[in-house]
Amino acid sequence: MTTRAIRLVFLLCAVYDVVLGLLFATAFKSIYRLLNMGPPPIDYCAQLAALLVFVFGVCFYYVYRDPERNRDMMVLGMLMKAVFAGVMFGNMARPPAGGFVPPVFIVFAAIDIVWLVLFAGAYSAVKKAH
């Protein structure tokens, strides 16, 4: 993967996570209604999760700016994407114990698997800065 491709991946993911995080943090009740989902049991849990997505988006922007210097942040990004996808697919695989996972979250989990693969390729391609 070229440096240009790596930077593009992280810029796109930064925009994706910042926008998604801010939308869900500020308008989660409307989004849940639009998707015919029940509201989360506690507002601040939904907001906190959404804002953590936003924070990771900022992290990915830093990787975009300087992939070599911020290579270690790629590991955090891979962990974040793997954890989200793992929780969503894991709960989907064992209902009713895991409960119903809204289809939109399965879509987000599938997208995160794509990001995870791209991040892993980027991590392998970037040499550690000295």
N, C-alpha and C positions, 0 to 999 in steps of 0.2 A: 504494500500500500504506500503510495507516495505521500509526501508531507502535505501536498495540496489536498489530496483526498481525505487525509486524516483531519485536517483543519475543517474541511467541508462537513464531514460527519459530525464533528463536535459542535460546529456552529448550528447545524440543523437541529441537533438534539438539544442544544441550549435554548433555542427559540421554542421548540416543542415543549420542553419541561417548564420553562418560565411561563409561557402562555397557559398551559394546562394547569400548572400550580396556582397561578393567580385567578384563573377562572373558577376552579373548584374552591379556592379559599374564600372568594368573595360572593360567589353565586351558587354554592352547592345545593341550596334548597330548590332553587329554580331548575338547576340541571337535573336533580333527582326527580323532580316532578315531570319534567319534559321526557325523561326516560322511563316514566312509570315505575319508579323505584320508591320504596318507602324511605323516609328521611333517616339519616343515621341517628342512633340512640342519643348521642351526645354531640352537640355542635362543635365543641372545641377539638374533639378527636378528628373530625373531618377536616377542620381548618388546619390543625397541626400537620396531618398527613399531607395535605395539599401544599402547605408552605415548605415542607421538607422537599417536595418535588421541585418547588421554586428554587430552593437553596442549591439543590443539585444542578439545576439549570445554570445557575451562576457559576458553579464549579466547572461545568462543561464549557462555559464561555472562556474561563481561564485556560483550559486545555486548548481550546481553539486558538487563543492568542499565542501560546508557546507550548506546543506539545512535548518537546524535550524537557523543558523545565518542570512541567506539570504532569509528567508521566505517571507519578504515583497516584494522582487523582483519578487516572483511568481505572485503577484497581478499585477504588471506592465506587466509581460509576458502575463497574461490572458487578460488584457486590449488590448495589442498590437494585439494579435491573434484575439480577438473579433472584434476589429475595422477593421482590414484588411478584415476579412470574411464578416462583415456587409456591408462594402463599396462595395465589389465585388458582393455579392449576391443582395444587394439593388439596385445597378445599373443594374444588369442583369434582375431584376424583373420589371423594369419600363422603358424599351426602348420605343421610341427613346430618351426620355428626359435624361435618364442616359447614353445613348450611348452604343455602342457595347463593351462588356467585352471579351477580348481574352480568348479562352478556357483554355489556360495554367494558367491564373490567377484564373479561377474558380477551377482548380485542386489545386493550391496553397492554395486557400481559404478553400477548403474541408480538406486539410491536416492540416491547422491551426485550424479547428474545432476539429480535433482529438487531437492536442496538447493542446488546451483549456480544453478539458475534462480531459486529463491526468494531466494537471497542477492543475485543480480544485481538483482532487483526491489527488494529492500530498499535496496541501495546507491544505486540511482537515486532512491529516494523520500526518503532521509535527506539533509538539508542538512548540509554540513560545519560542525562547531562552530568558533566563533572563539576 
